[in-house]
Amino acid sequence: MLLRDFRTKFRESLSSIYDLQEVDSFFYLILNNFHQMSRVDLALKPDFEIDELEIQKWKNIINQLQLQKPIQYILGETEFYGLRFKVNSSVLIPRPETEELVDWILKNNSNKSKQLRILDIGTGSGCIPITLAKNLNNSEVSAVDISRDALKVAEVNAEINKVKVNFIEMDILKTTKLSETYDIIVSNPPYVRELEKQEMHKNVLEFEPHIALFVEDEDPLLFYLKITQLASKSLSEGGQLYFEINQYLGERMVQLLSDYKFRDIEIRKDIFGNDRMIFGRK
Ligand SMILES: C[S@@+](CC[C@H](N)C(=O)[O-])C[C@H]1O[C@@H](n2cnc3c(N)ncnc32)[C@H](O)[C@@H]1O
């Protein structure tokens, strides 16, 4: 069957659930994954055919997309800051907001000549420490997570991207002191309140790990308080603390960092105009 003709069936099967633009973006991601072809390649080969076995593979993906499983989990990979990352249901799918956070860290540290010791807390797929290690040559990077399964994925990602990251299994909420000092501590911890569940889509709620996402309504800054306390003791003088934050809790985060005597506090918005990340200097 011509792949061009199959695309019509693909669109029809998914158009009641997703808008056309999204359906097409799935189509080209699968095209790239299965056939190593881009949109342009297909345009240049309008008579490209797929056989019965390949049609079955495409149909299998359609079935999963109809259940609203995220395409990144179906294909088992995603892209973050131009790098390839394996993902599975043990790790959060890296988000564009987190790319912005990483970009902020990189811009603030691009011309540093001294070796930077960096710690990422709640590393998931390892997208933050791996991207930092890849782009900051002179760095020594560690990352922690409570989930052993997430750390397994992160280790594979460090190998794929050919960087060295020291991964450690750790429950940060039960940690009273970090064993080393760092120049940069970064975290994108769980920050979605139970009350915000209704704003979330089925593909997130049903497929992404809840341990990575949710905190109790009564104590939404639990992780931020703990990490700020640890960072205030374990950052070097002038050391940098970065968080991705809940868009509704920006002011409370500024207060928290100033309570712990952080300086030069700055909130930044994501591309949608929501308060999304914060920086403070020890
Ligand atoms: C929002 S996800 C962030 C994942 C990744 N850093 C990213 O930006 O895509 C939060 C991560 O924190 C981890 N986590 C949850 N509770 C934790 C705890 N008590 N100690 C350490 N890590 C924890 C989860 O397993 C999850 O990987």
PDBQT file of the ligand as one rigid body, heavy atoms in Angstrom, charges set to zero:
ROOT
HETATM    1  C1  LIG A 301       8.409  16.374  37.843  1.00  0.00    +0.000 C 
HETATM    2  S1  LIG A 301       9.420  14.921  37.760  1.00  0.00    +0.000 S 
HETATM    3  C2  LIG A 301      10.841  15.613  36.982  1.00  0.00    +0.000 C 
HETATM    4  C3  LIG A 301      11.586  14.656  36.129  1.00  0.00    +0.000 C 
HETATM    5  C4  LIG A 301      12.719  15.305  35.294  1.00  0.00    +0.000 C 
HETATM    6  N1  LIG A 301      13.652  16.013  36.152  1.00  0.00    +0.000 N 
HETATM    7  C5  LIG A 301      12.140  16.256  34.274  1.00  0.00    +0.000 C 
HETATM    8  O1  LIG A 301      12.298  17.484  34.445  1.00  0.00    +0.000 OA
HETATM    9  O2  LIG A 301      11.533  15.804  33.297  1.00  0.00    +0.000 OA
HETATM   10  C6  LIG A 301       9.867  14.701  39.446  1.00  0.00    +0.000 C 
HETATM   11  C7  LIG A 301      10.822  13.561  39.756  1.00  0.00    +0.000 C 
HETATM   12  O3  LIG A 301      11.013  13.536  41.192  1.00  0.00    +0.000 OA
HETATM   13  C8  LIG A 301      11.107  12.192  41.636  1.00  0.00    +0.000 C 
HETATM   14  N2  LIG A 301      10.743  12.146  43.057  1.00  0.00    +0.000 N 
HETATM   15  C9  LIG A 301       9.504  12.114  43.617  1.00  0.00    +0.000 A 
HETATM   16  N3  LIG A 301       9.592  12.048  44.954  1.00  0.00    +0.000 NA
HETATM   17  C10 LIG A 301      10.922  12.064  45.253  1.00  0.00    +0.000 A 
HETATM   18  C11 LIG A 301      11.653  12.009  46.471  1.00  0.00    +0.000 A 
HETATM   19  N4  LIG A 301      11.020  11.954  47.647  1.00  0.00    +0.000 N 
HETATM   20  N5  LIG A 301      13.005  12.026  46.433  1.00  0.00    +0.000 NA
HETATM   21  C12 LIG A 301      13.660  12.079  45.229  1.00  0.00    +0.000 A 
HETATM   22  N6  LIG A 301      13.014  12.140  44.030  1.00  0.00    +0.000 NA
HETATM   23  C13 LIG A 301      11.666  12.125  44.052  1.00  0.00    +0.000 A 
HETATM   24  C14 LIG A 301      10.134  11.435  40.735  1.00  0.00    +0.000 C 
HETATM   25  O4  LIG A 301      10.458  10.053  40.700  1.00  0.00    +0.000 OA
HETATM   26  C15 LIG A 301      10.337  12.175  39.400  1.00  0.00    +0.000 C 
HETATM   27  O5  LIG A 301      11.299  11.517  38.623  1.00  0.00    +0.000 OA
ENDROOT
TORSDOF 0
